[in-house]
Structures are given as C-alpha cells and as structure tokens.
Amino acid sequence: MDATQVLLVAISIAVIAIVRKFYIVFNWVWLKPKRLEKYLKEQGFKGNAYRLILGDMGEYARTIKEGKNSYMWWGMYPRLNILDPELIKEIMTKPHVFQKPHPNPLGNLIAGGLLATEGEKWTKHRKLINPAFHLEMLKKMLPAIHLCCAEMINKWKTAVLTAGSTLEVDVWPYLQDLSGDVISQTAFGSNHEDGRKIFLLQKEQVDLALHLIKFSFAPGYRYIPTKANRRMKQVCKELQALLSGIITKREKAMETEVDNDDLLGILMKSNSKEIKEQGIGLSIQEVIDECKLFYFAGSETTSNLLVWTMILLSLHPEWQTRAREEVLQVLGNNTPDFDGLNRLKIVTMILQEVLRLYPPAALLIRDTPQNAKLGDINIAAGIGLTVPVILLHYDQELWGTNAHEFEPRRFAEGVLGATRGKFSYIPFGGGPRICIGQNFAMIEAKMALSMILKTFVFELSPHYRHAPFPVLTLQPQHGGPLILHKL
C-alpha cells in the first residue's frame, strides 16, 4: 500500500469517526428528545414541542401550572407532571424503579449523602444514620436547641428595648442563623464554631447555585472557569477541609473513648460498629457528604418553616392568639420539654398547615433508568417524573374549595384525618425515602415558635412583599420584615 492509499485510509477513518461523533451528539440533543416527544404525544400527554437544549426552563413556572396529563422539557429530557395521589404513592414507594436524578452535580455539591444515593448504598447509609434521629437522641438535643432559641430571642428583646416597645426587623436572616446555630450545636457539639463556618459557606453555595442553575442545562457549563464556577469550586474545597478536620479530631477522640452524643458522634459510633461487625462501613468522604446534608437539610427546612409560620400568623392574628394561649397554658413559664412540646396541638396544626402551603421542596423529581409502568402509563427509559408538591397541596379536589386559604383546623385530627388516607400531603417526601430529619425539624420549630409566642406579638411590616421563591427550597424572596411588640 503506497503513501497515497495510506493517507486515504487515514482520512476515511477520521471522517467515519467524526461522522459517528456527530451522530452521537445529534442523537443526544435532537433525535432522542424528538422520539420521546412523539412517544408522549401518542399517549395523550400535552406539552410544548421540544426546543434545542434549554427546553421549557425559560418559562418553567407557566409550564408547571399545566399540571395533570402534561409534560415539560428539562433541557433535553421530558418530565411528566404527576398529580394523582395514587400514582405519587407508587412513585414514592418504589424508589428502586423511580430513582433520584443522578448525577446531579450542582445539587450534590451542596447536599449529597443520603439524598443522592440509591439502592444498596442508600440502604446502608440510612441504617447507619437512623440512630442519630431516634426520639431518645432528639430529646437529648433539646437543651442545645433551647439555648440557641434563647440567644436569638435575647437579641430581639435587646433590640426592642433599645427602640422603645416595638421594632421592625427582618426575621428571615435571624431564623436562618438560628437554624444554622442549632445544627452546628447538635451536629458537632464542642466544634460548633467550625460548624458555624460550615453554615456560612453553605449559605454562599446556595446563592451561587441560584446563579448557576440558570445554565445547568447547557452541556459542560460547570467546567467553564466563570467567576461563579471558580468560587463554587473554592467553597467546596474549604468545606471539604473543614469537615475533614472535624472528623479527624473526632476519630482521635474516639480512640481515647471520649463519648459524644451529637449527630456526628452518633453517626461515627454507628459506622465504627458496622465496620467491626461487617468489615465495611462509610468512607471518610461518605461521612463528609452526610455532614453536608445534615447542614443543608437541617438548616434550610426549619428556617423556611419558621419564617412562613411567622408571616402567616401575622396575616392571621386570631391564630397567633390561639397558639400563644395554648403555649402559656401547656408550658407556662417552664423550659419547654419533649412531652410539653408534644402536647401543643394547635401549634402542631399550624405548622402542618404552613408545610402544606409552603412545603420546603416545591417539587420532587424522579428518573426512570429503565422502561417502567406507572399505573396505566407506560414510561420509556429517559422520561422523568415531576411531582409538583405545591400544586398537589393546593388541589381543590383534594383539599376543598378553601385549598388556597390558611386553615389549620383541617389538621385537627392529624395528617391522616386531613388527607383521608390519600397520598396528598408530602412536605417531607414519602415512602421509604421520607426525610429522616422530619422529627428533628418539627421539634426545633415547636421549640422556637413557642418561645417566640411567649415573648412577642408580631405583625407584618408595611415593607413586606409576598414573593415565595423556589431556590433549592421555597424561600421568601424579599425576606420577612415584621414588627415585633414585646409582651
């Protein structure tokens, strides 16, 4: 074979390789989405025609409101909107079929761990983390929670006394700091100062994520060295170093048999026992990822619940009065204990109704890696599912004509009484993957709210602007400016 023939063969191979690569990319960004679109249309689902790469994300809010029997484009991937409680129950109770999206690089940077694992790995992680959230352990954390709440309230009392008898204050950053302090104390105990640094870094991560999520559907965007991408990378390194240092110190303390009943101590004790009995447990990196999740879920969920509760009780002062009367009757001037908090029926009803109207996660997302059947729906691999929790909780067919109104009485007989057994209330998810920290969040919220109600009457500031805003959780976009009156 002469040199010309060799060159022609080389050119032919190169052309074939280029064509093959082009086809792979073309199939990914166009042919496969169009096939899935046709598949969904043939089954009677409504949705926009596929638009290259970005899909419906530019008009997400409008598209999601189409609700039942519809789909929307998340980049190059269609997702069915599921609002039927029976189908939602099936999704939540079959996590091996309908899985968390993976990989989700942006979300995993902030809160990986149990939230992002699947299959046997998830089972192992859940088993090792469960002891940290047993009620007996949560009872031991009540003094730390009470101390953090008292510190926040003392700041407000001092500010009110300085101002006179009333004070306008944006309670949102204070409540964020409170939940950060609580998780710092309960997760890391004596290392809570380092925990505070972790909380601040994760807050910055959420702000960065808000910027980066707009571009997350553009292939390879996270590798472009933009200012936000560079800072996100730096924050991740700082978090890794902080958590690694705390865990190393704790390992040394365990060698000298120093016992710690904080979340990290319980997790590491559980993990050490697993390694001795089974020969394998969580790696250091997996422990770090679980600590990141402690922080994100523990602080975001509770601070959101508290700020929306204070806003709604400002809008409905009659319920604020009823809750305060109950707190004073049940708890009096005593330090709230576990049994006392459990007897706060009206406070519990209020918190449950707030979670219905403002669930921490406005929607839940699942993927179908394999062909699957959901009820009577055939779902091809690659078609995802979206459960718009906010629409489910506002559905008038499920909650009545007053579904958009604040009505805690609907929970007078508990969640089962309010839902009549239907899978229509999922502020913490559902099924085997229901949020492991829901009891922790509710105990902290009851403690904080009862102490606030005993100290202040509060009302909306004229500067308050109502704008629920889904970042990674459902937050008040313009904060929570309220007017506090010292009792």
C-alpha positions as CSV (number, residue, x, y, z in Angstrom):
1,M,0.0,0.0,0.0
2,D,1.6,3.3,-1.1
3,A,1.6,6.5,0.8
4,T,-1.5,7.9,-1.1
5,Q,-3.5,4.8,-0.1
6,V,-2.4,5.0,3.5
7,L,-3.4,8.7,3.6
8,L,-6.8,7.9,2.0
9,V,-7.5,5.2,4.6
10,A,-6.5,7.5,7.4
11,I,-8.8,10.2,6.1
12,S,-11.6,7.7,5.7
13,I,-11.2,6.5,9.3
14,A,-11.1,10.1,10.5
15,V,-14.2,11.0,8.6
16,I,-16.1,8.0,9.9
17,A,-15.0,8.9,13.5
18,I,-16.2,12.5,13.0
19,V,-19.5,11.4,11.5
20,R,-20.0,8.9,14.3
21,K,-19.3,11.5,16.9
22,F,-21.6,13.9,15.2
23,Y,-24.4,11.3,15.1
24,I,-24.0,10.6,18.8
25,V,-24.3,14.3,19.6
26,F,-27.1,14.8,17.1
27,N,-29.0,11.8,18.6
28,W,-28.5,13.2,22.1
29,V,-29.6,16.7,21.5
30,W,-32.3,16.2,18.9
31,L,-33.2,12.7,17.7
32,K,-33.8,11.1,21.1
33,P,-35.8,14.0,22.5
34,K,-38.0,14.0,19.4
35,R,-38.6,10.3,19.7
36,L,-39.6,10.7,23.4
37,E,-41.8,13.6,22.4
38,K,-43.6,11.5,19.9
39,Y,-44.0,8.7,22.4
40,L,-45.6,11.0,24.9
41,K,-47.9,12.7,22.4
42,E,-49.2,9.2,21.3
43,Q,-50.2,8.5,24.9
44,G,-52.2,11.7,25.1
45,F,-49.9,13.9,27.1
46,K,-49.8,17.7,26.5
47,G,-46.6,19.7,26.3
48,N,-44.6,22.1,24.3
49,A,-42.7,21.0,21.2
50,Y,-39.0,20.2,22.0
51,R,-36.7,23.2,21.8
52,L,-33.0,22.6,21.4
53,I,-31.1,22.0,24.7
54,L,-32.8,24.5,27.0
55,G,-36.4,23.2,26.7
56,D,-39.0,24.8,28.9
57,M,-36.8,26.2,31.6
58,G,-37.2,29.8,30.5
59,E,-41.0,29.5,31.2
60,Y,-40.8,26.9,34.0
61,A,-43.5,28.5,36.3
62,R,-46.1,28.7,33.5
63,T,-45.4,25.3,32.1
64,I,-45.6,23.5,35.5
65,K,-49.1,25.0,36.2
66,E,-50.5,23.0,33.3
67,G,-50.4,20.1,35.8
68,K,-52.3,16.9,35.1
69,N,-51.6,14.9,31.9
70,S,-48.8,17.2,30.9
71,Y,-45.1,17.1,30.5
72,M,-42.4,19.7,30.3
73,W,-38.8,19.8,29.0
74,W,-35.9,19.9,31.4
75,G,-33.2,20.7,28.9
76,M,-33.2,17.7,26.6
77,Y,-35.2,15.5,28.9
78,P,-39.1,15.4,29.1
79,R,-40.7,15.0,32.6
80,L,-44.3,14.0,33.2
81,N,-46.1,16.1,35.8
82,I,-47.8,13.6,38.2
83,L,-50.6,14.9,40.5
84,D,-52.7,11.8,41.1
85,P,-52.1,10.8,44.7
86,E,-52.3,7.1,43.9
87,L,-49.6,7.4,41.3
88,I,-47.5,9.6,43.6
89,K,-47.8,6.9,46.2
90,E,-46.5,4.4,43.7
91,I,-43.6,6.6,42.8
92,M,-42.6,7.2,46.5
93,T,-42.9,3.6,47.5
94,K,-40.9,2.2,44.6
95,P,-37.5,4.0,44.9
96,H,-35.7,1.2,43.1
97,V,-37.8,1.9,40.0
98,F,-38.3,5.7,40.2
99,Q,-34.9,7.0,41.3
100,K,-33.5,10.3,42.3
101,P,-31.8,12.1,39.4
102,H,-28.2,11.1,39.0
103,P,-25.8,12.6,38.5
104,N,-26.9,16.0,39.8
105,P,-23.6,17.8,40.1
106,L,-24.9,21.1,41.3
107,G,-27.2,19.6,44.0
108,N,-24.5,17.0,45.1
109,L,-22.0,19.8,45.7
110,I,-24.3,21.3,48.4
111,A,-26.2,18.3,49.8
112,G,-25.1,14.9,48.7
113,G,-25.0,11.9,51.1
114,L,-28.3,10.1,51.7
115,L,-30.2,12.4,49.5
116,A,-28.2,11.4,46.4
117,T,-27.6,7.7,47.0
118,E,-29.6,4.7,45.6
119,G,-30.0,1.0,46.0
120,E,-27.9,-0.9,48.5
121,K,-25.7,2.1,49.2
122,W,-28.8,4.1,50.3
123,T,-29.9,1.2,52.5
124,K,-26.5,1.1,54.2
125,H,-26.4,4.9,54.7
126,R,-29.9,5.0,56.1
127,K,-29.2,2.2,58.5
128,L,-26.1,3.9,59.9
129,I,-27.7,7.3,60.1
130,N,-31.0,6.2,61.7
131,P,-29.6,6.1,65.3
132,A,-28.8,9.8,65.2
133,F,-32.5,10.6,64.7
134,H,-34.1,8.3,67.2
135,L,-36.5,10.2,69.5
136,E,-34.4,9.4,72.6
137,M,-31.4,11.1,70.9
138,L,-33.5,14.0,69.8
139,K,-34.7,14.5,73.4
140,K,-31.0,14.9,74.5
141,M,-30.6,17.7,71.9
142,L,-33.4,19.8,73.4
143,P,-31.2,21.8,75.8
144,A,-28.9,22.8,72.8
145,I,-32.0,23.8,70.7
146,H,-33.4,25.8,73.7
147,L,-30.1,27.6,74.2
148,C,-29.9,28.7,70.5
149,C,-33.5,29.9,70.5
150,A,-33.0,31.8,73.7
151,E,-29.9,33.6,72.2
152,M,-31.9,34.7,69.2
153,I,-34.8,35.9,71.3
154,N,-32.5,37.8,73.6
155,K,-31.1,39.7,70.6
156,W,-34.7,40.7,69.6
157,K,-35.5,41.7,73.2
158,T,-32.5,43.9,73.4
159,A,-33.2,45.5,70.1
160,V,-36.9,46.1,71.0
161,L,-35.9,47.7,74.4
162,T,-33.4,49.9,72.6
163,A,-36.0,51.0,70.1
164,G,-38.8,51.5,72.7
165,S,-41.6,48.9,72.8
166,T,-41.8,47.9,69.2
167,L,-39.3,47.1,66.5
168,E,-39.4,46.4,62.7
169,V,-37.0,43.6,61.9
170,D,-36.4,41.2,59.0
171,V,-36.8,37.9,60.9
172,W,-35.6,35.8,58.0
173,P,-31.8,36.2,58.4
174,Y,-32.2,35.7,62.2
175,L,-34.2,32.5,61.7
176,Q,-31.5,31.3,59.2
177,D,-28.8,32.0,61.7
178,L,-30.9,30.2,64.4
179,S,-31.2,27.0,62.4
180,G,-27.5,27.2,61.5
181,D,-26.6,27.5,65.2
182,V,-28.9,24.7,66.1
183,I,-27.4,22.3,63.5
184,S,-23.9,23.5,64.5
185,Q,-24.5,22.6,68.1
186,T,-26.4,19.4,67.6
187,A,-24.2,18.1,64.8
188,F,-20.8,19.0,66.1
189,G,-21.2,19.9,69.8
190,S,-17.9,21.3,71.0
191,N,-16.8,22.1,67.4
192,H,-19.8,24.4,66.9
193,E,-17.6,27.3,65.9
194,D,-16.3,25.3,63.0
195,G,-19.8,24.3,62.4
196,R,-20.8,28.0,62.1
197,K,-18.2,28.4,59.4
198,I,-19.7,25.5,57.5
199,F,-23.2,27.0,57.7
200,L,-21.9,30.3,56.3
201,L,-20.1,28.5,53.4
202,Q,-23.2,26.5,52.6
203,K,-25.3,29.7,52.5
204,E,-22.9,31.1,50.0
205,Q,-23.2,27.8,48.0
206,V,-27.0,28.3,47.8
207,D,-26.5,31.8,46.5
208,L,-24.1,30.6,43.9
209,A,-26.4,27.7,42.9
210,L,-29.2,30.2,42.3
211,H,-27.0,31.8,39.7
212,L,-25.6,28.6,38.2
213,I,-28.9,26.7,37.9
214,K,-29.9,29.0,35.1
215,F,-27.1,27.5,33.0
216,S,-27.2,24.0,34.3
217,F,-28.8,22.5,31.2
218,A,-26.1,23.8,28.9
219,P,-23.7,20.8,28.4
220,G,-20.3,21.4,30.1
221,Y,-21.2,24.8,31.6
222,R,-19.9,23.8,35.0
223,Y,-16.4,23.3,33.6
224,I,-16.2,26.9,32.2
225,P,-14.0,28.9,34.5
226,T,-16.6,31.7,35.2
227,K,-16.3,33.7,38.4
228,A,-19.3,31.8,39.9
229,N,-17.9,28.4,38.9
230,R,-14.4,29.3,40.3
231,R,-15.9,30.5,43.6
232,M,-18.1,27.4,43.9
233,K,-15.0,25.2,43.5
234,Q,-13.2,27.2,46.2
235,V,-16.1,27.0,48.6
236,C,-16.3,23.2,48.1
237,K,-12.5,22.9,48.9
238,E,-13.0,25.0,52.1
239,L,-16.0,22.9,53.2
240,Q,-14.1,19.7,52.5
241,A,-11.1,20.9,54.6
242,L,-13.3,22.0,57.5
243,L,-15.3,18.8,57.6
244,S,-12.2,16.6,57.2
245,G,-10.5,18.4,60.1
246,I,-13.6,18.0,62.4
247,I,-13.9,14.3,61.5
248,T,-10.2,13.6,62.1
249,K,-10.4,15.3,65.5
250,R,-13.4,13.2,66.3
251,E,-11.7,9.9,65.3
252,K,-8.8,10.7,67.7
253,A,-11.3,11.5,70.5
254,M,-13.0,8.1,69.9
255,E,-9.6,6.4,70.3
256,T,-9.5,7.8,73.9
257,E,-13.1,6.7,74.4
258,V,-14.5,10.2,74.6
259,D,-18.2,9.8,74.0
260,N,-20.2,12.4,72.0
261,D,-24.0,12.4,71.7
262,D,-24.1,14.9,68.8
263,L,-25.2,13.8,65.3
264,L,-21.6,13.3,64.1
265,G,-20.6,11.3,67.2
266,I,-23.7,9.0,66.9
267,L,-23.0,8.5,63.1
268,M,-19.3,7.7,63.7
269,K,-20.1,5.3,66.6
270,S,-22.7,3.6,64.3
271,N,-20.2,3.5,61.5
272,S,-17.4,2.1,63.7
273,K,-19.7,-0.7,64.9
274,E,-20.7,-1.6,61.3
275,I,-17.0,-1.8,60.3
276,K,-16.3,-4.1,63.2
277,E,-19.3,-6.4,62.5
278,Q,-19.4,-6.3,58.7
279,G,-15.9,-5.3,57.7
280,I,-17.1,-2.3,55.8
281,G,-18.9,1.0,56.6
282,L,-18.9,4.5,55.3
283,S,-15.7,6.0,54.0
284,I,-14.4,9.4,55.3
285,Q,-15.7,11.0,52.1
286,E,-19.2,9.5,52.7
287,V,-19.2,10.8,56.3
288,I,-18.3,14.2,55.0
289,D,-21.2,14.1,52.5
290,E,-23.6,13.1,55.2
291,C,-22.4,16.0,57.3
292,K,-23.0,18.4,54.4
293,L,-26.6,17.0,54.2
294,F,-27.1,17.4,58.0
295,Y,-26.3,21.1,57.5
296,F,-28.3,21.8,54.3
297,A,-31.4,19.9,55.2
298,G,-31.3,20.7,58.9
299,S,-31.0,24.5,58.5
300,E,-32.9,25.1,55.3
301,T,-36.1,23.2,56.2
302,T,-36.5,24.6,59.7
303,S,-35.7,28.2,58.9
304,N,-38.2,28.1,56.0
305,L,-40.9,26.6,58.1
306,L,-40.4,29.2,60.9
307,V,-40.3,32.3,58.6
308,W,-43.5,31.2,56.7
309,T,-45.2,30.4,60.1
310,M,-44.4,33.9,61.5
311,I,-45.6,35.5,58.2
312,L,-48.9,33.6,58.2
313,L,-49.5,34.2,61.9
314,S,-49.0,37.9,61.2
315,L,-51.6,37.7,58.5
316,H,-54.0,35.7,60.8
317,P,-53.6,37.2,64.3
318,E,-56.5,35.2,65.6
319,W,-54.4,32.0,65.1
320,Q,-51.4,33.7,66.7
321,T,-53.5,34.5,69.7
322,R,-54.8,30.9,69.9
323,A,-51.3,29.5,69.6
324,R,-50.0,31.8,72.3
325,E,-52.8,30.9,74.7
326,E,-52.1,27.2,74.2
327,V,-48.3,27.7,74.8
328,L,-48.9,29.7,78.0
329,Q,-51.4,27.1,79.2
330,V,-49.4,24.0,78.4
331,L,-45.9,25.2,79.1
332,G,-46.4,28.2,81.4
333,N,-43.0,29.7,82.4
334,N,-41.3,26.3,82.3
335,T,-38.5,25.4,79.9
336,P,-40.2,23.5,77.0
337,D,-39.5,19.8,77.3
338,F,-40.3,17.0,74.9
339,D,-43.6,16.0,76.5
340,G,-44.8,19.6,76.7
341,L,-44.0,20.3,73.0
342,N,-45.9,17.1,72.1
343,R,-49.0,18.5,73.8
344,L,-49.1,21.6,71.7
345,K,-52.0,20.6,69.4
346,I,-52.8,24.0,68.0
347,V,-49.1,24.8,67.3
348,T,-48.8,21.4,65.6
349,M,-51.9,22.1,63.4
350,I,-50.4,25.5,62.4
351,L,-47.0,24.0,61.5
352,Q,-48.7,21.3,59.4
353,E,-50.8,23.8,57.6
354,V,-47.8,26.0,56.9
355,L,-46.0,23.0,55.5
356,R,-49.0,22.4,53.2
357,L,-49.0,25.9,51.9
358,Y,-45.2,26.4,51.8
359,P,-43.5,23.0,51.5
360,P,-39.7,23.2,51.7
361,A,-39.4,21.5,48.3
362,A,-41.9,22.8,45.8
363,L,-41.5,19.8,43.6
364,L,-39.9,16.3,43.7
365,I,-38.1,14.8,40.7
366,R,-37.5,11.2,39.8
367,D,-35.9,9.4,36.8
368,T,-36.7,6.2,35.1
369,P,-33.5,4.5,34.1
370,Q,-35.4,1.5,32.7
371,N,-38.8,1.2,30.9
372,A,-41.4,1.2,33.7
373,K,-45.1,1.2,34.2
374,L,-46.8,3.7,36.5
375,G,-50.5,2.9,37.0
376,D,-51.7,2.5,33.4
377,I,-48.9,4.7,32.0
378,N,-46.1,3.1,30.0
379,I,-42.9,5.1,30.6
380,A,-39.9,4.7,28.4
381,A,-36.4,4.9,29.8
382,G,-35.3,8.5,29.7
383,I,-38.6,10.1,30.6
384,G,-38.5,11.6,34.0
385,L,-41.3,12.4,36.5
386,T,-42.0,15.6,38.4
387,V,-44.3,15.7,41.4
388,P,-45.3,19.4,41.8
389,V,-45.8,19.3,45.6
390,I,-47.1,22.8,45.7
391,L,-49.8,22.1,43.2
392,L,-50.7,18.8,45.0
393,H,-51.1,20.7,48.2
394,Y,-53.3,23.3,46.6
395,D,-55.5,20.9,44.6
396,Q,-59.2,21.8,45.4
397,E,-60.3,18.3,44.5
398,L,-58.2,17.0,47.4
399,W,-58.3,19.9,49.9
400,G,-61.7,21.6,49.1
401,T,-62.6,25.0,47.8
402,N,-60.5,26.7,50.5
403,A,-57.3,24.9,49.5
404,H,-55.6,28.3,48.9
405,E,-56.5,29.5,52.4
406,F,-54.7,29.2,55.7
407,E,-56.9,26.9,57.7
408,P,-55.1,24.9,60.4
409,R,-58.4,23.3,61.5
410,R,-58.1,20.9,58.6
411,F,-55.4,19.1,60.6
412,A,-57.4,18.9,63.8
413,E,-57.4,15.1,63.5
414,G,-53.8,14.9,62.3
415,V,-52.4,14.3,58.9
416,L,-54.4,11.1,58.3
417,G,-57.6,12.9,59.1
418,A,-56.8,15.8,56.8
419,T,-55.8,13.6,53.9
420,R,-58.4,10.9,54.4
421,G,-55.7,8.3,53.8
422,K,-54.8,9.7,50.4
423,F,-51.1,10.4,49.4
424,S,-51.9,14.2,49.1
425,Y,-49.6,15.7,51.8
426,I,-45.9,15.2,51.3
427,P,-43.9,18.2,52.7
428,F,-41.1,15.7,53.7
429,G,-41.5,13.4,50.8
430,G,-42.9,9.9,51.4
431,G,-42.4,6.2,51.3
432,P,-39.1,4.6,52.5
433,R,-37.2,7.7,51.4
434,I,-39.2,10.1,53.6
435,C,-37.0,12.8,55.1
436,I,-35.0,11.2,58.0
437,G,-34.9,14.6,59.8
438,Q,-38.6,15.5,59.8
439,N,-39.0,14.9,63.6
440,F,-35.9,17.0,64.3
441,A,-37.3,19.8,62.2
442,M,-40.7,19.7,63.9
443,I,-39.2,19.7,67.4
444,E,-36.9,22.6,66.6
445,A,-39.8,24.5,65.0
446,K,-42.1,23.9,68.0
447,M,-39.4,25.0,70.5
448,A,-38.6,28.2,68.6
449,L,-42.2,29.1,67.9
450,S,-43.4,28.5,71.5
451,M,-40.6,30.7,72.8
452,I,-41.3,33.5,70.3
453,L,-45.0,33.4,71.1
454,K,-44.3,33.7,74.8
455,T,-42.1,36.8,74.3
456,F,-43.6,38.8,71.3
457,V,-46.7,39.7,69.4
458,F,-45.8,40.2,65.8
459,E,-47.4,41.7,62.7
460,L,-46.5,42.3,59.1
461,S,-44.4,45.3,58.3
462,P,-45.7,47.7,55.6
463,H,-42.5,46.9,53.8
464,Y,-43.3,43.2,53.5
465,R,-43.6,41.9,49.9
466,H,-45.1,38.5,49.4
467,A,-42.9,36.5,46.9
468,P,-42.4,32.8,47.6
469,F,-39.3,31.9,45.6
470,P,-38.1,28.3,44.9
471,V,-34.3,28.3,45.1
472,L,-33.3,24.9,46.3
473,T,-36.1,25.3,48.9
474,L,-39.2,27.6,48.9
475,Q,-38.0,30.9,50.4
476,P,-39.4,34.4,50.8
477,Q,-37.6,36.3,48.1
478,H,-37.8,39.7,49.8
479,G,-37.3,38.4,53.4
480,G,-39.7,38.5,56.3
481,P,-39.9,42.1,57.7
482,L,-42.2,42.1,60.7
483,I,-43.0,44.4,63.6
484,L,-42.3,42.9,67.0
485,H,-44.1,44.0,70.2
486,K,-42.6,42.9,73.5
487,L,-45.2,41.2,75.7
